[in-house]
Amino acid sequence: MSKIVVAVIGCGSIANSAHIPSYMELRDKAEIKYFCDIIPERAEAAVKRYGSGIAITDYHDALKDPEVQAISVCTPNHMHCRISCDAMRAGKDVLCEKPAARTYAEAQIMQQVQHETGRILNIGVVNRFNTAVNRIKEYIDQGKLGEVYSVYISMRAHRSIPGLGGAFTTKAIAGGGVLIDWGVHYLDIVMYCLGDPQARTVSGETFCKLGKDMENYVYEAMWSEMTKDVKGTYDVEDSVMALIRTDGPVINLHGAWAQNIGESETYIDFMGTQGGIRLQYGENFTIYSTENGALTQITPAYKTTPHFVNEIGAFVEDVTTRAKLPSHIDVNIKTSQIMQAIYDSAEAHKEIVLG
């Protein structure tokens, strides 16, 4: 098989920490021809760092190149819909970083264009390619937990607002705060492990509290601190609570970029009639059950492979096989719908009923 020719659009944090290194791990299958960023220095730095490719500032230049088969969209959220749709209409297959878009309406546009063009549109919900997550899904699918009736998501940190005042905390760019940044991953893990059930009702509240006084916000560390601007914008939620009723289990979510509790609690509990599982986000999981009249607790050991490499590898192969991956827009659209319903519920202060 000849190499898949790729363009990476956006050369910021997620591109350099995940997408580009993963493509480099797959040099025998993929080749990055273009590094694109509206900040020329970023694109040029990528060419220099990785020793290949062409630096460009206009993504349309890559879309016009007939050699380019696939696009990785690694820009801020407000550009996801436009670039992905332009790429599909230009005949390119797309891997768009999470979230699919700022809003459910934008995600629906992306889905519609995918259906119209027949191109691939996968969303960067990388945990669907995580070894631990797939082990948990196997346990649930095999009935090892019995009936899974309830799931609890905790994605809470002490003081972890990213890039205060920059793109992460500007609603017009990001679409939201902790829910759309972290919640998309946690919710997607749950949806994937449960077989992507349909949400029926959603009730949520969001809070924009601890980051509002940006000049006096105290923290130990900050993701994407290079984008910090205390004279910038902070109009997104730094904490969120939600109750989601599905046609399967009930999902309870509690999230915070920042809270006045000095511990981070980042885990997902799957609670079933025969057993339960706690997944420590990004780490291992523990199974709780009973056997021979005794309580049991098992932490499985297994071989893992890097999930971003798994995700990029699946995308590269997908360009040839045209298989429908678990990260396809038709699947991920359900997570977008749930997040939109949480935001709508919080704004209206009432429960949202879905189809």
LINTA-V742462 format. One record per pair of residues at least 24 apart in sequence whose ideal C-beta (glycine too) atoms are under 10 Angstrom apart, sorted by the first residue. I is the first residue (numbers start at 1). J is the second residue. If there is no record, write none. Layout:
# LINTA-V742462
<<I & J> <I & J>>
This chain:
# LINTA-V742462
<<1 & 28> <1 & 29> <1 & 316> <1 & 317> <1 & 319> <1 & 320> <2 & 29> <2 & 31> <2 & 69> <2 & 320> <3 & 27> <3 & 28> <3 & 29> <3 & 30> <3 & 31> <3 & 33> <3 & 69> <3 & 316> <4 & 29> <4 & 30> <4 & 31> <4 & 32> <4 & 68> <4 & 69> <4 & 70> <4 & 93> <4 & 315> <4 & 316> <4 & 317> <4 & 318> <4 & 319> <4 & 320> <5 & 30> <5 & 31> <5 & 32> <5 & 33> <5 & 34> <5 & 62> <5 & 65> <5 & 66> <5 & 67> <5 & 68> <5 & 69> <5 & 70> <5 & 92> <5 & 319> <6 & 30> <6 & 31> <6 & 32> <6 & 33> <6 & 34> <6 & 53> <6 & 62> <6 & 68> <6 & 69> <6 & 70> <6 & 71> <6 & 72> <6 & 92> <6 & 93> <6 & 95> <6 & 312> <6 & 315> <6 & 316> <6 & 319> <7 & 32> <7 & 33> <7 & 34> <7 & 35> <7 & 36> <7 & 53> <7 & 54> <7 & 56> <7 & 59> <7 & 61> <7 & 62> <7 & 63> <7 & 65> <7 & 67> <7 & 68> <7 & 69> <7 & 70> <7 & 71> <7 & 72> <7 & 73> <7 & 87> <7 & 92> <8 & 32> <8 & 33> <8 & 34> <8 & 35> <8 & 36> <8 & 37> <8 & 43> <8 & 46> <8 & 50> <8 & 53> <8 & 59> <8 & 62> <8 & 70> <8 & 71> <8 & 72> <8 & 73> <8 & 74> <8 & 95> <9 & 34> <9 & 35> <9 & 36> <9 & 37> <9 & 38> <9 & 43> <9 & 56> <9 & 59> <9 & 62> <9 & 63> <9 & 71> <9 & 72> <9 & 73> <9 & 74> <9 & 75> <9 & 79> <9 & 80> <9 & 83> <9 & 84> <9 & 86> <9 & 87> <9 & 94> <9 & 96> <9 & 97> <10 & 35> <10 & 36> <10 & 37> <10 & 38> <10 & 39> <10 & 42> <10 & 43> <10 & 59> <10 & 72> <10 & 73> <10 & 74> <10 & 75> <10 & 76> <10 & 79> <10 & 80> <10 & 83> <10 & 97> <11 & 35> <11 & 36> <11 & 37> <11 & 38> <11 & 39> <11 & 41> <11 & 42> <11 & 43> <11 & 44> <11 & 45> <11 & 46> <11 & 47> <11 & 49> <11 & 55> <11 & 74> <11 & 75> <12 & 37> <12 & 39> <12 & 42> <12 & 74> <12 & 75> <12 & 76> <12 & 167> <12 & 224> <12 & 226> <12 & 227> <13 & 74> <13 & 162> <13 & 163> <13 & 223> <13 & 224> <13 & 226> <13 & 227> <14 & 72> <14 & 74> <14 & 75> <14 & 97> <14 & 98> <14 & 124> <14 & 126> <14 & 224> <14 & 308> <15 & 42> <15 & 46> <15 & 72> <15 & 73> <15 & 74> <15 & 75> <15 & 97> <16 & 42> <16 & 45> <16 & 46> <16 & 49> <16 & 50> <16 & 74> <17 & 74> <17 & 308> <18 & 72> <18 & 74> <18 & 97> <18 & 124> <18 & 126> <18 & 306> <18 & 307> <18 & 308> <18 & 309> <18 & 311> <18 & 312> <19 & 72> <19 & 73> <19 & 74> <19 & 95> <19 & 97> <19 & 124> <19 & 308> <19 & 311> <19 & 312> <19 & 315> <20 & 46> <20 & 49> <20 & 50> <20 & 53> <20 & 72> <20 & 74> <20 & 312> <21 & 50> <21 & 306> <21 & 308> <21 & 309> <21 & 312> <22 & 72> <22 & 126> <22 & 306> <22 & 307> <22 & 308> <22 & 309> <22 & 310> <22 & 311> <22 & 312> <22 & 313> <22 & 315> <22 & 316> <23 & 50> <23 & 70> <23 & 72> <23 & 308> <23 & 309> <23 & 312> <23 & 313> <23 & 315> <23 & 316> <24 & 50> <24 & 51> <24 & 52> <24 & 309> <24 & 312> <25 & 306> <25 & 308> <25 & 309> <25 & 312> <25 & 313> <26 & 309> <26 & 312> <26 & 313> <26 & 315> <26 & 316> <26 & 317> <27 & 52> <29 & 312> <29 & 313> <29 & 316> <29 & 317> <29 & 319> <29 & 320> <30 & 69> <30 & 70> <30 & 72> <30 & 312> <30 & 313> <30 & 315> <30 & 316> <30 & 317> <30 & 319> <31 & 67> <32 & 68> <32 & 70> <32 & 72> <33 & 62> <33 & 65> <33 & 67> <33 & 68> <33 & 69> <34 & 59> <34 & 61> <34 & 62> <34 & 63> <34 & 65> <34 & 67> <34 & 68> <34 & 71> <35 & 62> <36 & 60> <36 & 61> <36 & 62> <36 & 63> <36 & 71> <36 & 72> <36 & 74> <36 & 75> <36 & 83> <37 & 74> <37 & 75> <38 & 75> <38 & 79> <59 & 83> <59 & 86> <59 & 87> <59 & 90> <60 & 86> <60 & 87> <60 & 90> <62 & 87> <62 & 90> <62 & 92> <63 & 87> <63 & 88> <63 & 89> <63 & 90> <63 & 91> <63 & 92> <64 & 90> <65 & 90> <65 & 92> <66 & 90> <66 & 91> <68 & 92> <68 & 93> <69 & 93> <69 & 120> <69 & 316> <69 & 319> <69 & 320> <70 & 94> <70 & 95> <70 & 119> <70 & 120> <70 & 315> <70 & 316> <70 & 318> <70 & 319> <71 & 95> <71 & 96> <71 & 119> <71 & 120> <72 & 96> <72 & 97> <72 & 124> <72 & 312> <72 & 315> <73 & 97> <73 & 121> <73 & 123> <73 & 124> <74 & 124> <75 & 167> <75 & 173> <76 & 102> <76 & 166> <76 & 167> <76 & 168> <76 & 170> <76 & 173> <76 & 174> <76 & 175> <76 & 227> <77 & 101> <77 & 102> <77 & 103> <77 & 106> <77 & 167> <77 & 168> <77 & 170> <77 & 172> <77 & 173> <77 & 174> <77 & 175> <77 & 176> <77 & 180> <77 & 181> <78 & 102> <78 & 106> <78 & 167> <78 & 170> <78 & 171> <78 & 172> <78 & 173> <78 & 174> <78 & 175> <79 & 173> <80 & 106> <80 & 107> <80 & 110> <80 & 123> <80 & 124> <80 & 175> <81 & 105> <81 & 106> <81 & 107> <81 & 108> <81 & 109> <81 & 110> <81 & 113> <82 & 106> <82 & 109> <82 & 110> <84 & 109> <84 & 110> <84 & 113> <84 & 114> <84 & 119> <84 & 121> <84 & 123> <84 & 329> <85 & 109> <85 & 110> <85 & 112> <85 & 113> <85 & 114> <85 & 116> <85 & 117> <85 & 119> <85 & 121> <86 & 113> <87 & 113> <87 & 117> <87 & 119> <87 & 121> <88 & 113> <88 & 114> <88 & 115> <88 & 116> <88 & 117> <88 & 118> <88 & 119> <88 & 120> <88 & 121> <89 & 113> <89 & 116> <89 & 117> <89 & 119> <90 & 117> <90 & 119> <91 & 117> <91 & 118> <91 & 119> <92 & 117> <92 & 119> <92 & 120> <92 & 319> <93 & 117> <93 & 119> <93 & 120> <93 & 121> <93 & 122> <93 & 315> <93 & 316> <93 & 318> <93 & 319> <93 & 320> <93 & 322> <94 & 119> <94 & 120> <94 & 121> <94 & 122> <94 & 123> <94 & 315> <94 & 329> <95 & 120> <95 & 121> <95 & 122> <95 & 123> <95 & 124> <95 & 311> <95 & 312> <95 & 314> <95 & 315> <95 & 316> <95 & 318> <95 & 319> <95 & 325> <95 & 327> <96 & 121> <96 & 122> <96 & 123> <96 & 124> <96 & 327> <96 & 329> <96 & 332> <97 & 123> <97 & 124> <97 & 125> <97 & 126> <98 & 123> <98 & 124> <98 & 125> <98 & 126> <98 & 127> <98 & 180> <98 & 181> <98 & 184> <98 & 185> <98 & 188> <98 & 327> <98 & 332> <98 & 335> <98 & 336> <99 & 123> <99 & 124> <99 & 125> <99 & 174> <99 & 175> <99 & 176> <99 & 179> <99 & 180> <99 & 181> <99 & 183> <99 & 184> <99 & 185> <99 & 188> <99 & 332> <99 & 335> <99 & 336> <99 & 339> <100 & 124> <100 & 125> <100 & 184> <100 & 329> <100 & 332> <100 & 333> <100 & 335> <100 & 336> <100 & 339> <101 & 175> <101 & 180> <101 & 329> <101 & 333> <101 & 336> <102 & 171> <102 & 172> <102 & 173> <102 & 174> <102 & 175> <102 & 176> <102 & 180> <102 & 336> <102 & 339> <102 & 340> <103 & 175> <103 & 176> <103 & 180> <103 & 336> <103 & 339> <103 & 340> <103 & 343> <104 & 175> <104 & 333> <104 & 334> <104 & 335> <104 & 336> <104 & 337> <104 & 338> <104 & 339> <104 & 340> <104 & 341> <104 & 343> <104 & 344> <105 & 336> <105 & 340> <106 & 175> <106 & 336> <106 & 340> <107 & 329> <107 & 332> <107 & 333> <107 & 334> <107 & 335> <107 & 336> <107 & 337> <107 & 339> <107 & 340> <108 & 329> <108 & 333> <108 & 336> <108 & 337> <108 & 340> <110 & 329> <110 & 332> <110 & 333> <110 & 336> <111 & 328> <111 & 329> <111 & 330> <111 & 332> <111 & 333> <111 & 336> <112 & 329> <113 & 329> <114 & 328> <114 & 329> <114 & 330> <115 & 329> <115 & 330> <118 & 322> <119 & 319> <119 & 322> <120 & 315> <120 & 318> <120 & 319> <120 & 322> <120 & 323> <120 & 324> <120 & 325> <120 & 328> <120 & 329> <121 & 327> <121 & 328> <121 & 329> <121 & 330> <121 & 332> <122 & 311> <122 & 314> <122 & 315> <122 & 318> <122 & 324> <122 & 325> <122 & 326> <122 & 327> <122 & 328> <122 & 329> <122 & 331> <122 & 332> <123 & 184> <123 & 188> <123 & 325> <123 & 327> <123 & 328> <123 & 329> <123 & 331> <123 & 332> <123 & 333> <123 & 335> <123 & 336> <124 & 184> <124 & 185> <124 & 308> <124 & 311> <124 & 312> <124 & 315> <124 & 327> <124 & 332> <125 & 184> <125 & 185> <125 & 187> <125 & 188> <125 & 189> <125 & 191> <125 & 192> <125 & 311> <125 & 325> <125 & 326> <125 & 327> <125 & 331> <125 & 332> <125 & 335> <126 & 185> <126 & 188> <126 & 306> <126 & 307> <126 & 308> <126 & 309> <126 & 310> <126 & 311> <126 & 312> <126 & 327> <127 & 184> <127 & 185> <127 & 186> <127 & 188> <127 & 189> <127 & 192> <127 & 193> <127 & 279> <127 & 281> <127 & 282> <127 & 307> <127 & 311> <127 & 327> <128 & 188> <128 & 189> <128 & 191> <128 & 192> <128 & 193> <128 & 307> <128 & 310> <128 & 311> <128 & 314> <128 & 325> <128 & 326> <128 & 327> <128 & 331> <128 & 332> <129 & 305> <129 & 306> <129 & 307> <129 & 308> <129 & 309> <129 & 310> <129 & 311> <129 & 312> <129 & 313> <129 & 314> <129 & 315> <129 & 325> <129 & 326> <129 & 327> <130 & 185> <130 & 189> <130 & 192> <130 & 279> <130 & 281> <130 & 282> <130 & 304> <130 & 305> <130 & 306> <130 & 307> <130 & 308> <130 & 310> <130 & 311> <131 & 284> <131 & 302> <131 & 303> <131 & 304> <131 & 305> <131 & 306> <131 & 307> <131 & 310> <132 & 189> <132 & 277> <132 & 279> <132 & 280> <132 & 281> <132 & 282> <132 & 283> <132 & 284> <132 & 285> <132 & 300> <132 & 302> <132 & 304> <132 & 307> <133 & 188> <133 & 189> <133 & 190> <133 & 192> <133 & 193> <133 & 268> <133 & 279> <133 & 281> <133 & 285> <133 & 307> <134 & 192> <134 & 193> <134 & 302> <134 & 307> <134 & 310> <134 & 326> <135 & 193> <135 & 277> <135 & 279> <135 & 284> <135 & 285> <135 & 287> <135 & 300> <135 & 302> <135 & 304> <136 & 189> <136 & 192> <136 & 193> <136 & 268> <136 & 270> <136 & 277> <136 & 278> <136 & 279> <136 & 285> <136 & 287> <136 & 300> <137 & 189> <137 & 192> <137 & 193> <137 & 194> <137 & 195> <137 & 270> <137 & 326> <138 & 193> <139 & 193> <139 & 270> <139 & 272> <139 & 275> <139 & 277> <139 & 285> <139 & 287> <139 & 300> <140 & 193> <140 & 194> <140 & 195> <140 & 249> <140 & 270> <140 & 272> <140 & 275> <140 & 277> <141 & 193> <141 & 194> <141 & 195> <143 & 272> <143 & 274> <144 & 272> <144 & 274> <144 & 275> <144 & 277> <144 & 287> <144 & 289> <145 & 270> <145 & 271> <145 & 272> <145 & 273> <145 & 274> <145 & 275> <145 & 276> <145 & 277> <145 & 287> <145 & 288> <145 & 289> <146 & 271> <146 & 272> <146 & 273> <146 & 274> <146 & 275> <146 & 276> <146 & 289> <147 & 248> <147 & 249> <147 & 271> <147 & 272> <147 & 273> <147 & 274> <148 & 190> <148 & 193> <148 & 194> <148 & 195> <148 & 248> <148 & 249> <148 & 270> <148 & 271> <148 & 272> <148 & 273> <148 & 274> <148 & 275> <148 & 276> <148 & 277> <149 & 248> <149 & 249> <149 & 250> <149 & 270> <149 & 271> <149 & 272> <149 & 273> <150 & 249> <150 & 250> <150 & 251> <150 & 252> <150 & 269> <150 & 270> <150 & 271> <150 & 272> <150 & 276> <151 & 186> <151 & 187> <151 & 189> <151 & 190> <151 & 191> <151 & 193> <151 & 194> <151 & 244> <151 & 246> <151 & 248> <151 & 249> <151 & 250> <151 & 251> <151 & 252> <151 & 253> <151 & 268> <151 & 269> <151 & 270> <151 & 271> <151 & 272> <151 & 276> <151 & 277> <152 & 190> <152 & 250> <152 & 251> <152 & 252> <152 & 253> <152 & 254> <152 & 267> <152 & 268> <152 & 269> <152 & 270> <152 & 271> <152 & 278> <153 & 182> <153 & 183> <153 & 186> <153 & 187> <153 & 189> <153 & 190> <153 & 242> <153 & 244> <153 & 251> <153 & 252> <153 & 253> <153 & 254> <153 & 255> <153 & 266> <153 & 267> <153 & 268> <153 & 269> <153 & 279> <153 & 281> <154 & 186> <154 & 252> <154 & 253> <154 & 254> <154 & 255> <154 & 256> <154 & 264> <154 & 265> <154 & 266> <154 & 267> <154 & 268> <154 & 269> <154 & 278> <154 & 281> <155 & 179> <155 & 181> <155 & 182> <155 & 183> <155 & 185> <155 & 186> <155 & 187> <155 & 239> <155 & 240> <155 & 253> <155 & 254> <155 & 255> <155 & 256> <155 & 257> <155 & 264> <155 & 265> <155 & 266> <155 & 267> <155 & 268> <155 & 281> <156 & 182> <156 & 239> <156 & 254> <156 & 255> <156 & 256> <156 & 257> <156 & 258> <156 & 259> <156 & 261> <156 & 263> <156 & 264> <156 & 265> <156 & 266> <156 & 267> <157 & 182> <157 & 219> <157 & 223> <157 & 238> <157 & 255> <157 & 256> <157 & 257> <157 & 258> <157 & 259> <157 & 261> <157 & 263> <157 & 264> <157 & 265> <157 & 266> <158 & 219> <158 & 220> <158 & 256> <158 & 257> <158 & 258> <158 & 259> <158 & 260> <158 & 261> <158 & 262> <158 & 263> <158 & 264> <158 & 265> <159 & 210> <159 & 211> <159 & 217> <159 & 218> <159 & 219> <159 & 220> <159 & 221> <159 & 222> <159 & 238> <159 & 256> <159 & 257> <159 & 258> <159 & 259> <159 & 260> <159 & 262> <159 & 264> <160 & 219> <160 & 220> <160 & 221> <160 & 222> <160 & 223> <160 & 238> <160 & 256> <160 & 257> <160 & 258> <160 & 259> <160 & 264> <161 & 210> <161 & 211> <161 & 214> <161 & 217> <161 & 219> <161 & 222> <161 & 223> <161 & 224> <161 & 228> <161 & 234> <161 & 236> <161 & 238> <161 & 256> <161 & 257> <161 & 258> <162 & 222> <162 & 223> <162 & 224> <162 & 225> <162 & 227> <162 & 228> <162 & 257> <163 & 222> <163 & 223> <163 & 224> <163 & 225> <163 & 226> <163 & 227> <163 & 228> <163 & 229> <163 & 232> <164 & 211> <164 & 214> <164 & 215> <164 & 217> <164 & 219> <164 & 222> <164 & 224> <164 & 225> <164 & 227> <164 & 228> <164 & 229> <164 & 230> <164 & 232> <164 & 233> <164 & 234> <164 & 238> <164 & 257> <164 & 258> <165 & 211> <165 & 214> <165 & 215> <165 & 217> <165 & 227> <165 & 228> <165 & 229> <165 & 230> <165 & 231> <165 & 232> <165 & 233> <165 & 234> <166 & 224> <166 & 225> <166 & 226> <166 & 227> <166 & 228> <166 & 229> <166 & 230> <166 & 232> <166 & 233> <166 & 234> <167 & 224> <167 & 227> <167 & 229> <167 & 232> <167 & 233> <168 & 222> <168 & 223> <168 & 224> <168 & 227> <168 & 228> <168 & 234> <168 & 236> <168 & 257> <169 & 208> <169 & 211> <169 & 212> <169 & 214> <169 & 227> <169 & 228> <169 & 229> <169 & 232> <169 & 233> <169 & 234> <169 & 235> <169 & 236> <169 & 237> <169 & 238> <169 & 257> <170 & 229> <170 & 232> <170 & 233> <170 & 234> <170 & 235> <170 & 236> <171 & 208> <171 & 233> <171 & 234> <171 & 235> <171 & 236> <171 & 237> <171 & 343> <172 & 233> <172 & 235> <172 & 236> <173 & 233> <173 & 236> <174 & 233> <174 & 235> <174 & 236> <175 & 236> <175 & 336> <175 & 339> <175 & 340> <175 & 343> <176 & 206> <176 & 235> <176 & 236> <176 & 237> <176 & 240> <176 & 339> <176 & 340> <176 & 342> <176 & 343> <176 & 346> <177 & 206> <177 & 207> <177 & 208> <177 & 211> <177 & 234> <177 & 235> <177 & 236> <177 & 237> <177 & 238> <177 & 239> <177 & 240> <177 & 255> <177 & 256> <177 & 257> <177 & 258> <178 & 206> <178 & 207> <178 & 236> <178 & 237> <178 & 238> <178 & 239> <178 & 240> <178 & 255> <178 & 256> <178 & 257> <178 & 258> <179 & 204> <179 & 206> <179 & 236> <179 & 237> <179 & 239> <179 & 240> <179 & 242> <179 & 253> <179 & 255> <179 & 257> <179 & 338> <179 & 339> <179 & 342> <179 & 343> <179 & 346> <180 & 236> <180 & 237> <180 & 240> <180 & 336> <180 & 339> <180 & 340> <180 & 342> <180 & 343> <181 & 223> <181 & 236> <181 & 237> <181 & 255> <181 & 257> <182 & 240> <182 & 255> <182 & 256> <182 & 257> <182 & 266> <182 & 281> <183 & 237> <183 & 240> <183 & 242> <183 & 253> <183 & 255> <183 & 335> <183 & 338> <183 & 339> <183 & 342> <184 & 332> <184 & 335> <184 & 336> <184 & 338> <184 & 339> <185 & 281> <185 & 282> <185 & 335> <186 & 251> <186 & 253> <186 & 255> <186 & 266> <186 & 267> <186 & 268> <186 & 279> <186 & 281> <186 & 335> <187 & 242> <187 & 244> <187 & 251> <187 & 253> <187 & 255> <187 & 268> <187 & 334> <187 & 335> <187 & 336> <187 & 338> <187 & 339> <187 & 342> <188 & 326> <188 & 327> <188 & 331> <188 & 332> <188 & 334> <188 & 335> <188 & 336> <188 & 338> <188 & 339> <189 & 268> <189 & 270> <189 & 279> <189 & 281> <189 & 335> <190 & 244> <190 & 246> <190 & 248> <190 & 249> <190 & 251> <190 & 253> <190 & 268> <190 & 270> <190 & 279> <190 & 335> <190 & 338> <191 & 244> <191 & 246> <191 & 248> <191 & 251> <191 & 331> <191 & 332> <191 & 334> <191 & 335> <191 & 338> <192 & 326> <192 & 327> <192 & 331> <192 & 332> <192 & 335> <193 & 268> <193 & 270> <193 & 277> <193 & 279> <194 & 246> <194 & 248> <194 & 249> <194 & 251> <194 & 270> <195 & 248> <196 & 246> <196 & 248> <196 & 326> <196 & 330> <196 & 331> <196 & 332> <196 & 333> <196 & 334> <196 & 335> <197 & 244> <197 & 245> <197 & 246> <197 & 247> <197 & 248> <197 & 249> <197 & 251> <197 & 334> <198 & 246> <198 & 247> <198 & 248> <198 & 334> <198 & 337> <198 & 338> <198 & 354> <198 & 355> <199 & 244> <199 & 245> <199 & 246> <199 & 247> <199 & 248> <199 & 251> <199 & 334> <199 & 335> <199 & 337> <199 & 338> <199 & 341> <199 & 342> <199 & 352> <199 & 353> <199 & 354> <199 & 355> <200 & 244> <200 & 245> <200 & 246> <200 & 247> <200 & 248> <200 & 250> <200 & 352> <200 & 353> <200 & 354> <200 & 355> <201 & 243> <201 & 244> <201 & 245> <201 & 246> <201 & 250> <201 & 341> <201 & 345> <201 & 351> <201 & 352> <201 & 353> <201 & 354> <202 & 242> <202 & 243> <202 & 244> <202 & 245> <202 & 246> <202 & 251> <202 & 253> <202 & 337> <202 & 338> <202 & 339> <202 & 340> <202 & 341> <202 & 342> <202 & 343> <202 & 344> <202 & 345> <202 & 346> <202 & 351> <202 & 352> <202 & 353> <202 & 354> <203 & 241> <203 & 242> <203 & 243> <203 & 244> <203 & 245> <203 & 341> <203 & 342> <203 & 345> <203 & 346> <203 & 349> <203 & 350> <203 & 351> <203 & 352> <204 & 237> <204 & 240> <204 & 241> <204 & 242> <204 & 243> <204 & 244> <204 & 253> <204 & 338> <204 & 339> <204 & 341> <204 & 342> <204 & 343> <204 & 344> <204 & 345> <204 & 346> <204 & 347> <204 & 349> <204 & 351> <204 & 352> <205 & 237> <205 & 239> <205 & 240> <205 & 241> <205 & 242> <205 & 243> <205 & 342> <205 & 345> <205 & 346> <205 & 347> <205 & 349> <206 & 236> <206 & 237> <206 & 238> <206 & 239> <206 & 240> <206 & 241> <206 & 242> <206 & 255> <206 & 342> <206 & 343> <206 & 345> <206 & 346> <206 & 347> <207 & 237> <207 & 238> <207 & 239> <207 & 240> <207 & 241> <207 & 256> <207 & 259> <207 & 346> <208 & 234> <208 & 235> <208 & 236> <208 & 237> <208 & 238> <208 & 239> <209 & 237> <209 & 238> <209 & 239> <209 & 256> <209 & 258> <209 & 259> <209 & 260> <210 & 234> <210 & 238> <210 & 239> <210 & 256> <210 & 257> <210 & 258> <210 & 259> <210 & 260> <211 & 235> <211 & 236> <211 & 237> <211 & 238> <211 & 239> <211 & 257> <211 & 258> <212 & 238> <217 & 258> <218 & 258> <219 & 258> <223 & 257> <237 & 342> <237 & 343> <237 & 346> <240 & 339> <240 & 342> <240 & 343> <240 & 346> <241 & 342> <241 & 346> <242 & 338> <242 & 339> <242 & 341> <242 & 342> <242 & 343> <242 & 345> <242 & 346> <243 & 342> <243 & 345> <243 & 351> <244 & 338> <244 & 341> <244 & 342> <244 & 345> <244 & 352> <244 & 354> <245 & 351> <245 & 353> <245 & 354> <246 & 334> <246 & 338> <246 & 354> <251 & 338> <253 & 338> <253 & 342> <282 & 307>>
